[in-house]
Amino acid sequence: MAKITDKALRAKSTTKNQWLRESMIWGHGSLLARITPAGERLFYFEYTDSKKKRVALPIGTFGSGVGLLSLAEARQKAMELASLHKSGIPDLKEHFDREEKLHIATREAELARIQAEQTAIESKLTVTQLFEHWAKVDLINRKDGGAEVRRMFQKDVLPIIGYLHVADIKKGHFTEVTDLLLARGVNRMANLIFSLMRQMFRFAVDRDIIEHDPSANIRKSKIGGKQVERDRVLNEDEIQLLAMKLPKANLLIPSQLAVWISLSTCCRIGELLSARWEHIDLEKGVWVIPAESSKNGRLHTIYLSDFAKQQFQALRNINGESAYCYPNRADDGPISSKTVTKQLGDRQKSADGSAYSNRTKHMQALVLPHGKWTPHDLRRTGATLMTALGVLPEVAERCLNHIEENKVKRTYQRHSYQKEMAEAWVLLGAHVAQLVG
């Protein structure tokens, strides 16, 4: 075997292994180099073990770069191993196996220590800091970027427990938040905020910030009680009464128009308040709700009746200079999706509502005989009027942009019902126009 040189190491590979050797001082081993058929240049330290058996111990790969050895570095390693062998360690492979196991165990112990320290640091996060982490990683993926959840937490959660450390949160802290909501009579909101808090703490568990979810043993049914599905529908007498009350309720005209647009198109109030004029063609009588603005993520086309077009035209006369049908004050986006709902709710308060004493003239301005109503109830009322006018339930469901629950029907029945839907909206619009005079 030839003496090892840089030139020899760079020799062209062949179909067989090529071996190069040079002996170390003291006669305690040799440096070997192997050029493989694949072109690798591998270094070994060859020595005789306690059983008089020749052993080739891998020590690295020839080359320049991270993790590679030059010939000089390989010689230095071989000299160190020869020195160990001379000092009385006959079985270098066993020696290095033990050293490697000890190194791995030490490294794992160090990693465990670092992880424990990190967990201890993270467990000292406050609930507010956890919320910001959750918002940045998870809530940001929601349609509104987590804006609505942030609003709810800033109002009803963080002022109560935001300063506490995450690791110190117990079941009682959850109920402390929800009990305040129950005291206000907003049971549904209590359930919603409990669910959101639970999502946040399970996020903390998934990130090893805490070991256990403190809400795990709380039953949702014990928070806000069983959810009762709303079925409020305004009858025709109430719609006529609403038409008389609405102009006297101290509401801005756009908010009044939102009531009639919601009723005559069966749209969701959030979809209306986020609408842009570029998606509404009053000449053709078409309003396209893009998939990104639709609650179920599906594009929805509404064919506007003459009545609905009149409401949109009145709205355009007011807000037509903006890109949004309902622009915010800065005119850089739409108003909050809760705005109209809150305005209508504020005008259906009980007579003894001391918190609303500054609005005694108007806080009952929109009370109707059969109880409180919301914009979503107008949507349900519109669909109910449609079916009362002879529209097929299947068509009314399409007008609501509901997804067909039956998978087989959803897969195989592809009729669009566009013509029938357009006729349904015309019928509804004409009927509402007649009711409101």
C-alpha angles and dihedrals in degrees: 000000000000124000113266116257135162089249091051091049090054093052116128114270119245135198089274135054113269116210128203125186142185126175124238123230120272089032092264101132144321138252111239129192125193126198106200126208086250090060100254119144108210128183125213135178109223120202142151115256129211090276091056089250122142111240127190108206113197111234105170151298126285118244146080119277142057112334094006128112131225117218090256091052091048090052090050091052091047090050090052091050091047088053091051090049091049090050091065106274101127099176107051094171093058089044092053093043088057091045091050092050090049090048092050092048091048091047093049091049090051092049090049090051092049091047092049090051091048091049090049090051093047092048087061089062112120120236088251091055090047090051091053090050091049091047092051095048106030115011092050088072093064121101093255094038090250094298095136094047089048090052092052094047094047090052104039111013116030096049088057105040106001094106094053123097114255092233090056096055114117135181090268092063091059092051091044088063097042095044090060088054092048089051088058090052095244098127094158091053089049090057092046095050091045089054091049093049089050090051090052095050092046086053087055090052091050089053093049090242089127131010100224137029106243090208094055094105096044115102113219090219088065093057109059100354127241115332113244114210111236116238100170112150123175113230122220094263090054092049090053090047090048090054089057096043100044098072090052096048096088091244124148112254093246089057091050090049090051089062094056095041090051092049097045097043101032088226125155112258092232091055090051096047092050094045121126125213091234088070095052122078108186093182092058092032095234131136115188116199106201119227091248090057096043119094093228094041094247126122110248128195119203119195107214121227119218088260093052091046090054091054092049091046091053089049091049090053087060105034102017093114090067127073088232127068088219106025123188120239093270090049090225096111144352125295120262114289088233096057101094093037089055093046092052092045092051089059093054099060127134117263093247094055098132091180087066098045090122088063101044091132094058110021091095096032095113101036110135128199098254099049142266118345133191136198089263089057088058089058090052090045092053092052091047091051089050094057090044087056091055101267112147113251089235090059093045089053090053090051087055089052091235118165113240107252094205105086094202093053090044091053102042107026103075101162106133097210088210093141093046091046092051090051091048093054091048090052092047094047093050091049094049090047089054092049096049094042 
